[in-house]
Amino acid sequence: MRIIVVLMLIAIIASLGSALVFVYRDQGQNKTRAVKALSLRVGLSLVLFLLLMAAHWFGWIGDRL
């Protein structure tokens, strides 16, 4: 489970970085690539949140402090 979470976080950061690159390369003229990359980041974040909620519900992760 820990590996999946780390891979999802890496994918979220990579998507954010690619959006930054697209904003600088396009220089404000065509923002569709940046918007798609940011939409992908939001989608990945939502999937990660739902995955963590399901993992807690099914007892795959514990209540450790």
Biotite code that builds the C-alpha atoms (Angstrom):
import biotite.structure as struc

atoms = struc.array([
    struc.Atom([0.000, 0.000, 0.000], chain_id="A", res_id=1, res_name="MET", atom_name="CA", element="C"),
    struc.Atom([2.849, 2.341, 0.831], chain_id="A", res_id=2, res_name="ARG", atom_name="CA", element="C"),
    struc.Atom([4.403, 1.842, -2.613], chain_id="A", res_id=3, res_name="ILE", atom_name="CA", element="C"),
    struc.Atom([1.116, 2.698, -4.340], chain_id="A", res_id=4, res_name="ILE", atom_name="CA", element="C"),
    struc.Atom([0.766, 5.902, -2.335], chain_id="A", res_id=5, res_name="VAL", atom_name="CA", element="C"),
    struc.Atom([4.345, 6.951, -3.076], chain_id="A", res_id=6, res_name="VAL", atom_name="CA", element="C"),
    struc.Atom([3.907, 6.240, -6.795], chain_id="A", res_id=7, res_name="LEU", atom_name="CA", element="C"),
    struc.Atom([0.676, 8.242, -6.859], chain_id="A", res_id=8, res_name="MET", atom_name="CA", element="C"),
    struc.Atom([2.380, 11.180, -5.116], chain_id="A", res_id=9, res_name="LEU", atom_name="CA", element="C"),
    struc.Atom([5.224, 11.052, -7.634], chain_id="A", res_id=10, res_name="ILE", atom_name="CA", element="C"),
    struc.Atom([2.700, 11.048, -10.496], chain_id="A", res_id=11, res_name="ALA", atom_name="CA", element="C"),
    struc.Atom([0.897, 14.040, -8.960], chain_id="A", res_id=12, res_name="ILE", atom_name="CA", element="C"),
    struc.Atom([4.137, 16.002, -8.639], chain_id="A", res_id=13, res_name="ILE", atom_name="CA", element="C"),
    struc.Atom([5.173, 15.045, -12.187], chain_id="A", res_id=14, res_name="ALA", atom_name="CA", element="C"),
    struc.Atom([1.846, 16.269, -13.537], chain_id="A", res_id=15, res_name="SER", atom_name="CA", element="C"),
    struc.Atom([2.241, 19.544, -11.672], chain_id="A", res_id=16, res_name="LEU", atom_name="CA", element="C"),
    struc.Atom([5.762, 19.935, -13.051], chain_id="A", res_id=17, res_name="GLY", atom_name="CA", element="C"),
    struc.Atom([4.638, 19.223, -16.604], chain_id="A", res_id=18, res_name="SER", atom_name="CA", element="C"),
    struc.Atom([1.909, 21.857, -16.287], chain_id="A", res_id=19, res_name="ALA", atom_name="CA", element="C"),
    struc.Atom([4.550, 24.364, -15.201], chain_id="A", res_id=20, res_name="LEU", atom_name="CA", element="C"),
    struc.Atom([6.696, 23.485, -18.210], chain_id="A", res_id=21, res_name="VAL", atom_name="CA", element="C"),
    struc.Atom([3.715, 23.821, -20.548], chain_id="A", res_id=22, res_name="PHE", atom_name="CA", element="C"),
    struc.Atom([2.856, 27.254, -19.139], chain_id="A", res_id=23, res_name="VAL", atom_name="CA", element="C"),
    struc.Atom([6.395, 28.507, -19.731], chain_id="A", res_id=24, res_name="TYR", atom_name="CA", element="C"),
    struc.Atom([6.782, 26.954, -23.185], chain_id="A", res_id=25, res_name="ARG", atom_name="CA", element="C"),
    struc.Atom([3.424, 28.132, -24.522], chain_id="A", res_id=26, res_name="ASP", atom_name="CA", element="C"),
    struc.Atom([3.890, 31.607, -23.007], chain_id="A", res_id=27, res_name="GLN", atom_name="CA", element="C"),
    struc.Atom([0.186, 32.107, -22.433], chain_id="A", res_id=28, res_name="GLY", atom_name="CA", element="C"),
    struc.Atom([-0.963, 31.467, -25.996], chain_id="A", res_id=29, res_name="GLN", atom_name="CA", element="C"),
    struc.Atom([-2.312, 27.930, -25.858], chain_id="A", res_id=30, res_name="ASN", atom_name="CA", element="C"),
    struc.Atom([-3.123, 26.791, -22.357], chain_id="A", res_id=31, res_name="LYS", atom_name="CA", element="C"),
    struc.Atom([-4.935, 23.557, -23.187], chain_id="A", res_id=32, res_name="THR", atom_name="CA", element="C"),
    struc.Atom([-1.914, 21.383, -22.400], chain_id="A", res_id=33, res_name="ARG", atom_name="CA", element="C"),
    struc.Atom([-1.434, 23.049, -19.026], chain_id="A", res_id=34, res_name="ALA", atom_name="CA", element="C"),
    struc.Atom([-5.131, 22.728, -18.229], chain_id="A", res_id=35, res_name="VAL", atom_name="CA", element="C"),
    struc.Atom([-5.082, 19.023, -19.146], chain_id="A", res_id=36, res_name="LYS", atom_name="CA", element="C"),
    struc.Atom([-2.019, 18.430, -16.959], chain_id="A", res_id=37, res_name="ALA", atom_name="CA", element="C"),
    struc.Atom([-3.621, 20.236, -14.024], chain_id="A", res_id=38, res_name="LEU", atom_name="CA", element="C"),
    struc.Atom([-6.874, 18.328, -14.554], chain_id="A", res_id=39, res_name="SER", atom_name="CA", element="C"),
    struc.Atom([-4.890, 15.104, -14.470], chain_id="A", res_id=40, res_name="LEU", atom_name="CA", element="C"),
    struc.Atom([-3.299, 16.221, -11.197], chain_id="A", res_id=41, res_name="ARG", atom_name="CA", element="C"),
    struc.Atom([-6.688, 16.915, -9.651], chain_id="A", res_id=42, res_name="VAL", atom_name="CA", element="C"),
    struc.Atom([-7.964, 13.541, -10.848], chain_id="A", res_id=43, res_name="GLY", atom_name="CA", element="C"),
    struc.Atom([-4.955, 11.712, -9.441], chain_id="A", res_id=44, res_name="LEU", atom_name="CA", element="C"),
    struc.Atom([-5.338, 13.518, -6.126], chain_id="A", res_id=45, res_name="SER", atom_name="CA", element="C"),
    struc.Atom([-8.990, 12.546, -5.955], chain_id="A", res_id=46, res_name="LEU", atom_name="CA", element="C"),
    struc.Atom([-8.193, 8.912, -6.768], chain_id="A", res_id=47, res_name="VAL", atom_name="CA", element="C"),
    struc.Atom([-5.477, 8.860, -4.109], chain_id="A", res_id=48, res_name="LEU", atom_name="CA", element="C"),
    struc.Atom([-7.849, 10.320, -1.522], chain_id="A", res_id=49, res_name="PHE", atom_name="CA", element="C"),
    struc.Atom([-10.559, 7.767, -2.361], chain_id="A", res_id=50, res_name="LEU", atom_name="CA", element="C"),
    struc.Atom([-7.990, 4.953, -2.305], chain_id="A", res_id=51, res_name="LEU", atom_name="CA", element="C"),
    struc.Atom([-6.831, 5.984, 1.164], chain_id="A", res_id=52, res_name="LEU", atom_name="CA", element="C"),
    struc.Atom([-10.426, 6.234, 2.385], chain_id="A", res_id=53, res_name="MET", atom_name="CA", element="C"),
    struc.Atom([-11.203, 2.743, 1.027], chain_id="A", res_id=54, res_name="ALA", atom_name="CA", element="C"),
    struc.Atom([-8.000, 1.309, 2.484], chain_id="A", res_id=55, res_name="ALA", atom_name="CA", element="C"),
    struc.Atom([-8.912, 2.666, 5.902], chain_id="A", res_id=56, res_name="HIS", atom_name="CA", element="C"),
    struc.Atom([-12.484, 1.380, 5.597], chain_id="A", res_id=57, res_name="TRP", atom_name="CA", element="C"),
    struc.Atom([-11.353, -2.143, 4.654], chain_id="A", res_id=58, res_name="PHE", atom_name="CA", element="C"),
    struc.Atom([-8.667, -2.179, 7.336], chain_id="A", res_id=59, res_name="GLY", atom_name="CA", element="C"),
    struc.Atom([-5.713, -2.302, 4.958], chain_id="A", res_id=60, res_name="TRP", atom_name="CA", element="C"),
    struc.Atom([-4.122, 0.565, 6.892], chain_id="A", res_id=61, res_name="ILE", atom_name="CA", element="C"),
    struc.Atom([-4.302, 0.982, 10.641], chain_id="A", res_id=62, res_name="GLY", atom_name="CA", element="C"),
    struc.Atom([-4.971, 3.685, 13.195], chain_id="A", res_id=63, res_name="ASP", atom_name="CA", element="C"),
    struc.Atom([-1.367, 4.108, 14.295], chain_id="A", res_id=64, res_name="ARG", atom_name="CA", element="C"),
    struc.Atom([-0.282, 7.396, 15.807], chain_id="A", res_id=65, res_name="LEU", atom_name="CA", element="C"),
])
